[in-house]
Amino acid sequence: MSFVAVIPARYASTRFPGKPLIDLFGKPMIVRVAERAALSSATRVIVATDDARIANACRGVNLDVAMTRADHSTGTDRLSEVVTALGLDDRTIVVNVQGDEPNIPPSAIDAVAAMLDADPTAAMATLCHPIHDIADVTNPNVVKCIVGEGGNALYFSRAPVPFARDAWAAGMSAIPQGLPVYRHIGLYAYRASFLRAFPNLSVPAIERHEALEQLRALAHGYRVRVAVVNDPLPPGIDTPEDYARLLALHDAN
């Protein structure tokens, strides 16, 4: 198995502008993420960005950088541009490593790539883990994944799905035993052929309303493989509060 890891990184984050360049113990976060990705089995690690400041920080430590347009509406569109610019073979597996996951396990990167490699009929692969807290079930910021018996994604949603009709008839106070409710982990592997096709697919209503780009693949009939893992990945850094918590935890240790 061989694959390429691509790390999309943009400076203009709504909740945390400049996030890729925040200092994590002497290095920009984007560099920390790339170092973690380099510990995987990826044959190449590429930072895809539209910002010269991020590009310069990465090139300063000899990281591979692909400059992309600034008008991409999704990270998948940014990966599509990289795949096309590099002329990657349609069969190439590309893993999208989020640029705000400085503690991502390299084994998780390998696992999602291997899952896609094992199923040549699938366009994408991703991960999820069981939810144990009812507050996460009802939180629209926690994306849920419905997994079929064959290990394919049936749907992704911000809603509490699957919905336990009888158990929750009087209110959602606990997760009933046996309900397969999973939190989606935003780590994806794609085939390069799918990434090339993605920008030309019409945006379905479910994607617009749920604000989940992976629904575009399902709406157009592409298969998405899903592995259920026992535990979540280490938390990423989405907000300044997340950053402060990580620094405090480091200082405490």
C-alpha positions as a LaTeX table, in Angstrom:
\begin{tabular}{lrrr}
\hline
Residue & $x$ (\AA) & $y$ (\AA) & $z$ (\AA) \\
\hline
Met1 & 0.00 & 0.00 & 0.00 \\
Ser2 & 1.19 & 3.52 & $-0.79$ \\
Phe3 & $-0.56$ & 6.81 & $-0.27$ \\
Val4 & $-0.04$ & 10.56 & $-0.17$ \\
Ala5 & $-0.98$ & 12.66 & 2.87 \\
Val6 & $-2.26$ & 16.17 & 2.15 \\
Ile7 & $-2.80$ & 18.75 & 4.90 \\
Pro8 & $-5.13$ & 21.61 & 3.88 \\
Ala9 & $-4.27$ & 24.81 & 5.75 \\
Arg10 & $-5.80$ & 28.26 & 5.40 \\
Tyr11 & $-5.02$ & 31.37 & 7.40 \\
Ala12 & $-8.51$ & 32.92 & 7.40 \\
Ser13 & $-10.22$ & 30.65 & 9.91 \\
Thr14 & $-13.51$ & 32.16 & 11.10 \\
Arg15 & $-13.17$ & 31.03 & 14.71 \\
Phe16 & $-9.37$ & 31.24 & 14.99 \\
Pro17 & $-7.59$ & 33.38 & 12.34 \\
Gly18 & $-3.98$ & 32.41 & 11.81 \\
Lys19 & $-4.52$ & 29.06 & 13.50 \\
Pro20 & $-1.98$ & 27.05 & 11.43 \\
Leu21 & 0.83 & 29.34 & 12.62 \\
Ile22 & 0.14 & 29.34 & 16.35 \\
Asp23 & 3.19 & 28.35 & 18.37 \\
Leu24 & 3.18 & 24.83 & 19.78 \\
Phe25 & 6.28 & 24.46 & 21.92 \\
Gly26 & 8.62 & 26.17 & 19.52 \\
Lys27 & 7.08 & 25.20 & 16.18 \\
Pro28 & 4.02 & 26.35 & 14.20 \\
Met29 & 1.07 & 23.98 & 14.56 \\
Ile30 & 1.06 & 23.15 & 10.84 \\
Val31 & 4.65 & 21.94 & 11.15 \\
Arg32 & 3.70 & 19.76 & 14.13 \\
Val33 & 0.86 & 18.21 & 12.10 \\
Ala34 & 3.15 & 17.54 & 9.14 \\
Glu35 & 5.68 & 15.89 & 11.44 \\
Arg36 & 2.98 & 13.54 & 12.73 \\
Ala37 & 1.87 & 12.72 & 9.20 \\
Ala38 & 5.48 & 11.98 & 8.25 \\
Leu39 & 5.53 & 9.26 & 10.93 \\
Ser40 & 2.81 & 7.40 & 9.01 \\
Ser41 & 3.47 & 5.20 & 5.99 \\
Ala42 & 2.73 & 8.05 & 3.57 \\
Thr43 & 5.15 & 8.22 & 0.67 \\
Arg44 & 4.72 & 12.00 & 0.53 \\
Val45 & 3.35 & 14.66 & 2.88 \\
Ile46 & 2.11 & 17.89 & 1.30 \\
Val47 & 0.80 & 21.06 & 2.95 \\
Ala48 & $-1.86$ & 22.62 & 0.70 \\
Thr49 & $-2.38$ & 26.31 & 1.43 \\
Asp50 & $-3.47$ & 29.57 & $-0.16$ \\
Asp51 & $-1.41$ & 31.74 & 2.19 \\
Ala52 & 2.21 & 32.79 & 1.69 \\
Arg53 & 2.83 & 33.02 & 5.45 \\
Ile54 & 1.91 & 29.37 & 5.94 \\
Ala55 & 3.88 & 28.34 & 2.85 \\
Asn56 & 6.98 & 30.18 & 4.05 \\
Ala57 & 6.80 & 28.63 & 7.52 \\
Cys58 & 6.62 & 25.17 & 5.98 \\
Arg59 & 9.30 & 25.69 & 3.36 \\
Gly60 & 11.56 & 27.05 & 6.07 \\
Val61 & 11.74 & 23.53 & 7.53 \\
Asn62 & 11.83 & 21.83 & 4.10 \\
Leu63 & 8.21 & 20.69 & 4.02 \\
Asp64 & 6.52 & 20.00 & 0.68 \\
Val65 & 4.04 & 22.80 & $-0.14$ \\
Ala66 & 1.35 & 23.09 & $-2.81$ \\
Met67 & $-0.08$ & 26.57 & $-3.33$ \\
Thr68 & $-3.82$ & 26.55 & $-4.03$ \\
Arg69 & $-6.55$ & 29.04 & $-4.84$ \\
Ala70 & $-8.19$ & 31.04 & $-2.06$ \\
Asp71 & $-11.78$ & 30.57 & $-3.21$ \\
His72 & $-12.32$ & 26.90 & $-2.34$ \\
Ser73 & $-15.53$ & 26.33 & $-0.41$ \\
Thr74 & $-14.40$ & 22.99 & 1.09 \\
Gly75 & $-11.20$ & 21.23 & 2.02 \\
Thr76 & $-12.06$ & 18.50 & $-0.49$ \\
Asp77 & $-12.06$ & 21.08 & $-3.29$ \\
Arg78 & $-8.58$ & 22.16 & $-2.19$ \\
Leu79 & $-7.38$ & 18.55 & $-2.33$ \\
Ser80 & $-8.88$ & 18.21 & $-5.79$ \\
Glu81 & $-6.76$ & 21.10 & $-7.02$ \\
Val82 & $-3.63$ & 19.50 & $-5.56$ \\
Val83 & $-4.38$ & 16.12 & $-7.15$ \\
Thr84 & $-4.92$ & 17.75 & $-10.55$ \\
Ala85 & $-1.87$ & 20.01 & $-10.31$ \\
Leu86 & 0.41 & 17.12 & $-9.37$ \\
Gly87 & $-1.04$ & 14.82 & $-12.01$ \\
Leu88 & $-1.56$ & 11.98 & $-9.56$ \\
Asp89 & $-2.70$ & 8.67 & $-11.01$ \\
Asp90 & $-6.43$ & 8.00 & $-10.60$ \\
Arg91 & $-5.66$ & 5.02 & $-8.36$ \\
Thr92 & $-3.54$ & 7.02 & $-5.92$ \\
Ile93 & $-4.90$ & 7.10 & $-2.38$ \\
Val94 & $-4.87$ & 10.55 & $-0.78$ \\
Val95 & $-5.40$ & 11.00 & 2.96 \\
Asn96 & $-6.75$ & 14.34 & 4.14 \\
Val97 & $-5.05$ & 15.12 & 7.45 \\
Gln98 & $-6.68$ & 18.06 & 9.22 \\
Gly99 & $-4.26$ & 20.92 & 9.86 \\
Asp100 & $-5.49$ & 21.43 & 13.42 \\
Glu101 & $-4.71$ & 17.90 & 14.68 \\
Pro102 & $-1.17$ & 18.21 & 16.08 \\
Asn103 & $-1.48$ & 14.97 & 18.07 \\
Ile104 & $-3.04$ & 12.77 & 15.40 \\
Pro105 & $-1.81$ & 9.17 & 15.71 \\
Pro106 & 0.13 & 8.10 & 12.60 \\
Ser107 & $-1.53$ & 4.69 & 13.00 \\
Ala108 & $-4.94$ & 6.28 & 12.34 \\
Ile109 & $-3.63$ & 7.78 & 9.08 \\
Asp110 & $-2.36$ & 4.36 & 8.04 \\
Ala111 & $-5.60$ & 2.66 & 9.05 \\
Val112 & $-7.90$ & 4.84 & 6.95 \\
Ala113 & $-5.60$ & 4.50 & 3.92 \\
Ala114 & $-5.42$ & 0.71 & 4.33 \\
Met115 & $-9.21$ & 0.46 & 4.57 \\
Leu116 & $-9.65$ & 2.22 & 1.24 \\
Asp117 & $-6.83$ & 0.25 & $-0.36$ \\
Ala118 & $-8.60$ & $-2.99$ & 0.62 \\
Asp119 & $-11.83$ & $-2.02$ & $-1.18$ \\
Pro120 & $-11.23$ & $-0.91$ & $-4.78$ \\
Thr121 & $-14.95$ & $-0.23$ & $-5.29$ \\
Ala122 & $-15.07$ & 2.50 & $-2.62$ \\
Ala123 & $-14.32$ & 6.16 & $-3.32$ \\
Met124 & $-13.64$ & 7.22 & 0.26 \\
Ala125 & $-12.92$ & 5.84 & 3.73 \\
Thr126 & $-13.26$ & 7.38 & 7.16 \\
Leu127 & $-13.57$ & 6.57 & 10.87 \\
Cys128 & $-16.09$ & 6.89 & 13.70 \\
His129 & $-16.31$ & 5.92 & 17.36 \\
Pro130 & $-19.17$ & 5.11 & 19.77 \\
Ile131 & $-20.82$ & 7.98 & 21.61 \\
His132 & $-21.39$ & 7.45 & 25.33 \\
Asp133 & $-22.65$ & 10.88 & 26.45 \\
Ile134 & $-26.21$ & 11.94 & 25.61 \\
Ala135 & $-25.03$ & 15.56 & 25.42 \\
Asp136 & $-22.91$ & 14.62 & 22.39 \\
Val137 & $-25.90$ & 12.94 & 20.75 \\
Thr138 & $-27.95$ & 16.14 & 20.94 \\
Asn139 & $-25.06$ & 18.52 & 20.12 \\
Pro140 & $-25.29$ & 19.65 & 16.47 \\
Asn141 & $-21.54$ & 20.31 & 16.46 \\
Val142 & $-20.97$ & 16.58 & 16.97 \\
Val143 & $-21.44$ & 14.91 & 13.59 \\
Lys144 & $-23.08$ & 11.50 & 13.75 \\
Cys145 & $-22.42$ & 8.67 & 11.29 \\
Ile146 & $-24.89$ & 5.93 & 10.38 \\
Val147 & $-23.05$ & 2.76 & 9.38 \\
Gly148 & $-24.61$ & $-0.09$ & 7.40 \\
Glu149 & $-24.14$ & $-3.77$ & 8.15 \\
Gly150 & $-21.54$ & $-4.02$ & 5.41 \\
Gly151 & $-19.39$ & $-1.23$ & 6.82 \\
Asn152 & $-20.53$ & 1.49 & 4.43 \\
Ala153 & $-21.72$ & 4.94 & 5.48 \\
Leu154 & $-25.47$ & 5.36 & 5.10 \\
Tyr155 & $-25.67$ & 8.98 & 6.27 \\
Phe156 & $-23.90$ & 11.71 & 8.22 \\
Ser157 & $-25.89$ & 14.20 & 10.28 \\
Arg158 & $-25.78$ & 16.84 & 12.97 \\
Ala159 & $-29.13$ & 15.52 & 14.23 \\
Pro160 & $-29.48$ & 12.81 & 16.93 \\
Val161 & $-29.46$ & 9.76 & 14.66 \\
Pro162 & $-30.34$ & 6.97 & 14.80 \\
Phe163 & $-33.29$ & 8.15 & 16.85 \\
Ala164 & $-34.53$ & 5.78 & 19.56 \\
Arg165 & $-38.26$ & 6.35 & 19.14 \\
Asp166 & $-39.56$ & 4.46 & 22.18 \\
Ala167 & $-36.69$ & 5.15 & 24.59 \\
Trp168 & $-36.74$ & 8.86 & 23.82 \\
Ala169 & $-40.50$ & 9.32 & 23.60 \\
Ala170 & $-40.53$ & 11.14 & 26.94 \\
Gly171 & $-37.23$ & 12.93 & 26.46 \\
Met172 & $-33.57$ & 12.28 & 25.66 \\
Ser173 & $-31.98$ & 11.67 & 29.05 \\
Ala174 & $-29.73$ & 8.69 & 28.26 \\
Ile175 & $-28.49$ & 6.54 & 25.39 \\
Pro176 & $-30.41$ & 3.25 & 25.34 \\
Gln177 & $-28.28$ & 0.13 & 25.49 \\
Gly178 & $-27.42$ & $-1.22$ & 22.06 \\
Leu179 & $-28.19$ & 1.93 & 20.08 \\
Pro180 & $-25.42$ & 2.21 & 17.43 \\
Val181 & $-24.77$ & 5.93 & 17.70 \\
Tyr182 & $-21.34$ & 6.98 & 16.43 \\
Arg183 & $-19.38$ & 10.19 & 16.25 \\
His184 & $-17.70$ & 10.84 & 12.92 \\
Ile185 & $-13.95$ & 11.37 & 12.98 \\
Gly186 & $-12.91$ & 13.85 & 10.29 \\
Leu187 & $-10.07$ & 11.83 & 8.83 \\
Tyr188 & $-10.59$ & 10.82 & 5.19 \\
Ala189 & $-8.90$ & 8.73 & 2.54 \\
Tyr190 & $-9.90$ & 9.34 & $-1.08$ \\
Arg191 & $-9.08$ & 7.92 & $-4.47$ \\
Ala192 & $-7.55$ & 10.56 & $-6.71$ \\
Ser193 & $-10.18$ & 9.81 & $-9.36$ \\
Phe194 & $-12.94$ & 10.80 & $-6.93$ \\
Leu195 & $-11.15$ & 13.99 & $-5.91$ \\
Arg196 & $-10.94$ & 15.02 & $-9.56$ \\
Ala197 & $-14.68$ & 14.42 & $-9.98$ \\
Phe198 & $-15.76$ & 16.10 & $-6.73$ \\
Pro199 & $-15.81$ & 19.79 & $-7.82$ \\
Asn200 & $-18.03$ & 18.91 & $-10.78$ \\
Leu201 & $-20.68$ & 17.19 & $-8.65$ \\
Ser202 & $-23.76$ & 19.27 & $-7.94$ \\
Val203 & $-24.19$ & 20.30 & $-4.31$ \\
Pro204 & $-27.24$ & 18.43 & $-2.94$ \\
Ala205 & $-29.75$ & 20.03 & $-0.58$ \\
Ile206 & $-28.68$ & 17.72 & 2.26 \\
Glu207 & $-25.13$ & 19.03 & 2.04 \\
Arg208 & $-26.26$ & 22.65 & 2.04 \\
His209 & $-28.52$ & 22.23 & 5.05 \\
Glu210 & $-26.32$ & 19.91 & 7.12 \\
Ala211 & $-23.12$ & 21.76 & 6.08 \\
Leu212 & $-21.36$ & 18.41 & 5.63 \\
Glu213 & $-19.42$ & 18.02 & 2.39 \\
Gln214 & $-19.13$ & 14.22 & 2.71 \\
Leu215 & $-22.86$ & 14.02 & 1.99 \\
Arg216 & $-22.11$ & 15.03 & $-1.60$ \\
Ala217 & $-20.40$ & 11.68 & $-2.15$ \\
Leu218 & $-23.35$ & 9.72 & $-0.75$ \\
Ala219 & $-25.93$ & 11.79 & $-2.65$ \\
His220 & $-24.18$ & 10.98 & $-5.93$ \\
Gly221 & $-23.93$ & 7.25 & $-5.24$ \\
Tyr222 & $-20.30$ & 6.95 & $-4.16$ \\
Arg223 & $-19.47$ & 4.37 & $-1.49$ \\
Val224 & $-17.81$ & 5.55 & 1.72 \\
Arg225 & $-16.20$ & 2.87 & 3.88 \\
Val226 & $-16.30$ & 3.39 & 7.64 \\
Ala227 & $-14.32$ & 1.71 & 10.40 \\
Val228 & $-15.65$ & 1.89 & 13.94 \\
Val229 & $-12.81$ & 2.42 & 16.40 \\
Asn230 & $-13.15$ & 2.25 & 20.16 \\
Asp231 & $-11.78$ & 5.64 & 21.11 \\
Pro232 & $-11.76$ & 9.19 & 19.73 \\
Leu233 & $-8.62$ & 10.75 & 18.34 \\
Pro234 & $-6.77$ & 13.24 & 20.55 \\
Pro235 & $-8.62$ & 16.58 & 20.49 \\
Gly236 & $-7.70$ & 19.10 & 17.84 \\
Ile237 & $-7.45$ & 22.88 & 18.13 \\
Asp238 & $-10.54$ & 24.57 & 16.72 \\
Thr239 & $-10.69$ & 27.69 & 18.89 \\
Pro240 & $-8.44$ & 29.89 & 21.06 \\
Glu241 & $-9.98$ & 28.13 & 24.07 \\
Asp242 & $-8.78$ & 24.76 & 22.75 \\
Tyr243 & $-5.30$ & 26.24 & 22.33 \\
Ala244 & $-5.29$ & 27.58 & 25.89 \\
Arg245 & $-6.39$ & 24.19 & 27.26 \\
Leu246 & $-3.60$ & 22.37 & 25.41 \\
Leu247 & $-0.97$ & 24.79 & 26.70 \\
Ala248 & $-2.30$ & 24.50 & 30.25 \\
Leu249 & $-2.26$ & 20.71 & 30.06 \\
His250 & 1.33 & 20.79 & 28.82 \\
Asp251 & 2.39 & 23.14 & 31.62 \\
Ala252 & 0.66 & 20.94 & 34.20 \\
Asn253 & 2.66 & 17.94 & 33.07 \\
\hline
\end{tabular}
